[in-house]
Amino acid sequence: MKSLFAFFLILMAGASASAAEEFAPMALNSIATVPAKIAGARVVDPRGAAVGSLVKVQTDASGKPLKADIALTGGRTITLDASALGYDQSANVVVTAMDQAQLAQPVPAR
């Protein structure tokens, strides 16, 4: 009975993993220049759930990404360091390591 339960858990884990969208993001801050199509890109959490859209990328003088402004699905706009984001250029999707609840937290003043 335990082996049947273990098999069921493995089967369910495989099914949920294959059901989620798969992305191959690279660190946003490792991109030499920001592609024009990134404006409006969907922003997703690590599980692929949409959390917002990218509004604008702030760059240094050479065009390398420094920060990104993200409009969250709740209506608020936040700014995250480019080092905290991944970007899948072929899917035009930005990936954050934070989930919706973490992104909704107020950002402490600096």
N, C-alpha and C positions, 0 to 999 in steps of 0.2 A: 504494500500500500504506500509506503514511504517513497519507493522508487517511482510509482505512478504519479504521486504528488510532485516530486522533483522534476519529472519529465514534463508535467503540465506547466510548472513555473518556467522551465527553460523554453518551452514552446511559446508561452505568452511573452516572455522577454524578447524573443526573436521576432515575434509578430509586431510588437510595439516599436521595436527599433527599425524594422523595415518600413513601417507605416509613416514614420517621421521623415520630413524632407532632409536630404543630406546635402551639406554644403562643404566646400573646400576653401574656407577663408584664409587669407594671409593677413598679417597684422596691418592695419590701416596705415600706421606710421612708417611702414617699410616700403610703401609705394612712392616712387620718385616724383610723380606728378598726379594730381587728382583727375580722374576721368570726368568729363562733362556730364555723362549719364548718371553719375552718383547722386546728383540732386534729385530728391524725391524717392530715393531707394528705400525699400522696405527694411525696417530694423526688426530683428528677431532675437529672442532669448536663446539660450543653449539648446532648448528642446524644439526650436523652430516656430514657436508661437509669436505672432506679430505683436510688437510692443510700441511701434510708432513708425515714423518715417524721417529720413535724413533731410534737414532743411538746408544746411550749409556746412562746408568744411573750411576751417580757418587754417591758412598755410603760412610757412615761413617765406622769406624772400625768393627762395629757389623753387617754391611750389610744393614742398613736402608737407603733408598733413600734420597739424599740431593738435587741433581740437575739432569736435564736430557738434553742431547744434542739432538736437533731435526733438521733433514734436511727438510727444507721447500720445497714445490713444486716448488718454484721459483729458487731453487738451493743454497740458502744461508743456513748456519747452525747456529742455535741460541742455547743458554743455558737458561733454565728456572728453577726456584726453584721447587722442587718436591711438595711443598705446593700449587703451582698454577696449579697442574695437577690432573686429576682423572684417575683411571685405572679400566677398566672392564676386569677382568681376564678371564671370560668365553668367551668373544668375542675377547680378546687380542687387545683392543683398548684403546688408551690414549686420554683423552678429555681435551681440554684447554678452558678456559672461553673467550679467545681472538679469534677474527675472522682473516681472511687472511690479511686484511688491517692493523690491529693492529700489527700482527706478522711481517709484512714487515717494520714497523717503525725501524729506527736505535736505538740500545740500547745505552743509555748514558753511557759514561765511568765513572768508579767509582774510 
